[in-house]
């Protein structure tokens, strides 16, 4: 029924099957992401899971012994990336549901994910997907987090490093274990931080994550660390350290309504362009995770609005309880509307200033915090870039070519070009006209497997298995 309503006829249907013969996508409009020009009325031929040709559509041409998908004018675009994802397993969901969790990005057109706090189980899941045992997106797994101390009630998944030796040993260990990057969080001191950076450089592994108040932004920029969340950005806009010792609402400070939030009043927005130039000079990529921080801490949502989130019925029951408790705690006595509006404006200005300066931005959901959910939230994140002032095309770059370049895989995905992997989404409507059209997913080709709408709906039904947990 859904396929007919969309006006798309899939001549054949596949589910969790790799292909050795051609698959032909007839009459599609190709958004290559090499530029913002749409190549209209094309036929895309996939052979051995690579794009063999992109040619003009000819309704009379036959493709013998090929499996054919009639696009009827739908839009083909590279698969999306989520560069900051976690699992519900981190919050207490049983390990047996990991193979269901990893379907969440896939059904939402996210064909590549970076897991931002690694475990051995995630490395195994990555292998199972790569070997075709489990349906899912391509996975990159950052290491368990490196912290300076751990004053929180949740168990630490990571290592405490307080000096150079501990930091060096941890980086070498995680590199040996097969992680794709070193994840760093706050509370790391300068000695340990410097050792993390220098050891990672020797071991040829990237460093990503938070920037803490002991490290500060200038040191992280000098180290060319890939930065998440705009950590320590707002602090650099304060006039001096007399304002709450130079600390503001980055990272855990976002919860401090008594001391951190009042500093927003003193933030000098005129310094944002200067800051953007410093970030550009450091030649780093930034994952904003803007939707989470703006929606949760600045905009808010009513209970009725939350229940209308498309992912609401898939969120595990225990996570709903946790989300409601933390949301109520914050919004029971939130910062003033004036401060929240300024905070929202600043984060949006970071986006436009960085983009205008030539800094590469990347999508990241930070799911499953609050009611965020892997896959679903990436569409909110892409849309948040547009709300901040980027064009639809620039917002789509944050979810396609930019992360592909950062991960060093732009030679095989991130754009639609002959010779690259078949890693794309078929959309009913044009996202360059309306960014919300990224949600109109008709099919997904990822990791040597093609999923039509019926197959994606089946994956969604499978995911419901943990919703009551």
C-alpha positions, 0 to 999 in steps of 0.5 A: 500500500505505502509503495503504491501511494508513493507512486513507486513500483518496485518490480522486485523486492529484496531483503538482506540479500547481496547481489552479484547481478546488476540492479538498475534504477530507472528514471531517477533524479540524482543528487550526487553531492558533488554539487547542488545540480540535480541530474534529472531522468537518469538510469543508475546501474549497480553491478557487484555493489558498485555504481557501474554507470549513470546514464540518460533514462531511456524508457525503451531500453531493456536491461536483460537479466537485471533486477529493475527498480522503477524510480518514477522520478524519485531522488537518489542521494548518498546515504547519510552519516551519523558521526555521534551515536551511542547505543541503548545498551550503554544505558542498560538495555540488554545486550541481546538487542544490539542487533535490533538497535543497529537497524535503527540508523539503517531504516532512516537512511543512515548508512554509516555511523560512528559509535562514540564510546566503544565496547568490545561488543560493538567491535564484534557487531561491526565485524558481523555487519561487515561479514553480512551476518547482520543488517546494519550500516557501516560502523566506525567505533571510537574507543571507550572514553578517557577521563580524568576522574569519574564522579557520576553514578553511572558505571564508567565505560572507559579508563581514568588517565591522570598522567602521561604514562596512563594516557600513553598506555590507554591509547596504545591499548585501544589501538591494539584492540582495533578501535577507529579513534580515541574518544576523550571526555572532560576532566582530563588534565593537561599532562594526560591530554598532551600524552593522548595527542602525542601517542595517538599521532605516533600510533596513527589514530585520530582523537575525537570528543570533548574539550574540557575546562582543564584543556581549553579550546586553544590547546585542542585547536593546536592539537588539531583534535576533532571537536564535538558539541562546540565544547568550550566555544562559548567560554572563549566569548566571555570577556575574562575569567572573572565571569564564573572562572571562565566556565560556561554552559559547555558539556556538563555546565549546561545543567548548571542553572545557578552559576553557568547559565548566567554567564550567557549574559556576558557572552560577546557575540561579536567574537564569533567570526574571529573564533571561526577563523581560529577553528579554520586555521586549525583545519579540523572538523566539527560535530555540532550535535545542535539539535540535542542542545537546542531542543533540550536546553533552549527550546523545550517540548510539551508532553504532547509534542514529545508523543508526536516524535516519529520515534516515540513508540520505539523508545524503550520504556525504561529510557522514556522514564529516564528521559522524562525525569531528566527533562522535568528536572531541568525544565522545572526551573529553567534558565530565563527565556532571554538567556535561552534565546541568546544561547540558541542564537549563539549556537546557530551563529556558530554554525553559519560563521564556521561554514562561512569560514570554510570549516567542515561541519558534520552531523551527529545525533548524540542519540539516544540521549533524551528522546533522541533515537539513532537514525530518526534524529539525524533528520532533525540534526540536518534540519537544524543546520538549515534553521541555523542558516545553511542552505539545504545543500550545505546541510546535506553536505554535513551528512554526506561528503564532509564525514566521508572526507573526515573518515578517509572514505570519500573515494568510495562513498559520500557522493554518487559517482561511477565507480563508487560503492552503491551506498544511497537512499531513494527519496520520494521528494526533493530535499533541496526544495524542502529539507524535511524531505530527507524523511521520505525514504523509499529504499536504501542500498547499504553494505552490499544489501538493498532494502525496499520500503517493505523490507525497511518496514519489516526492520522497524517491526523487528525493532519494536521488540525492545520498546517495552523493555 
